[in-house]
Amino acid sequence: MTDEKDKRAAIVAACRSMNALGLNQGTSGNISVRHGAGLLITPSSIPYDVLAPEDIVFMEMDGTAHGARRPSSEWRFHLDILRSRTDLNAVVHAHAPYCTMLAILHKPIPAVHYMVAAAGGGDIRCAPYATFGTQALSDLVLEALEGRKACLMAHHGMIAAEAGLDKAMWLAVEVEALARQYHGALAIGTPPLLSETELAEAIAQFTGGYGQGNPTAT
């Protein structure tokens, strides 16, 4: 997807899907997609059912915003992720219920299931707490995402980033499913973890191209 109009429409559709899937509530989430020398990002506090493509904000990589709306209050970590990670073109942030429950407890998601490898490594880290919208939070998020495509944020929510928006949304759903499974397992007892060998084999499978391969970047 290269056309700006298509990208704007895709962001709006993804926002509505995020809430319909139960990944998010209200306008607490936000989405960005790389575009040209900058990014397109959701505006602050516009309900998704009335969100229109023209409400999406274009932002330059120096933080200069263009458009009639103010960008999401979380624009800093969106910008920093896309500026520092050339392998990523879309970022999805949501207050997904099970991810947020674990994040409230500062719990990362360990290797309880091979699908953790979809996020790029042997666990999904939880970034320490910092006030939303701050550079401090963005710095902590970047650290938690080193070698990863997803992370939790303490007392906050989750982030999933990928080569394209479709893939980022897919990853966000998978991370929330992992959080739900881990939460359920913890209610029963202490779940065993995959061995380093088992985990390495799973990571190799994802690195080699899981399923039909990555969707075209959007």
BELDALIN-V716516 format. One record per backbone hydrogen bond with DSSP energy under -0.5 kcal/mol. CO is the residue of the C=O (numbers start at 1). NH is the residue of the N-H. If there is no record, write none. Layout:
<<CO,NH> <CO,NH>>
//
This chain:
<<3,7> <4,8> <5,9> <6,10> <7,11> <8,12> <9,13> <10,14> <11,15> <12,16> <13,17> <14,18> <15,19> <16,20> <17,21> <18,23> <18,24> <19,22> <22,97> <25,28> <30,93> <31,42> <32,91> <33,40> <35,38> <37,61> <38,35> <39,59> <40,33> <41,57> <42,72> <43,46> <45,47> <47,50> <47,51> <52,55> <52,56> <53,56> <57,41> <58,66> <59,39> <60,63> <64,60> <66,58> <70,44> <72,75> <74,77> <74,78> <75,79> <76,80> <77,81> <78,82> <79,83> <80,84> <81,85> <84,86> <85,88> <89,34> <90,162> <91,32> <92,160> <93,30> <94,96> <94,158> <96,100> <97,101> <98,102> <99,103> <100,104> <101,105> <102,107> <103,106> <103,155> <106,108> <108,110> <109,124> <110,112> <111,194> <113,116> <114,117> <115,118> <116,119> <116,121> <117,120> <119,149> <119,150> <123,125> <124,109> <125,127> <125,152> <127,154> <131,134> <134,138> <135,139> <136,140> <137,141> <138,142> <139,143> <140,144> <141,145> <143,146> <145,148> <149,161> <151,159> <152,127> <153,156> <153,157> <157,153> <158,94> <159,151> <160,92> <162,89> <162,90> <164,168> <165,169> <166,170> <167,171> <168,172> <169,173> <170,174> <171,175> <172,176> <173,177> <174,178> <175,179> <176,180> <177,181> <178,182> <179,183> <180,184> <181,185> <182,186> <183,187> <184,188> <185,188> <185,189> <189,191> <195,199> <196,200> <197,201> <198,202> <199,203> <200,204> <201,205> <202,206> <203,207> <204,208> <206,209> <206,210> <210,213>>
//
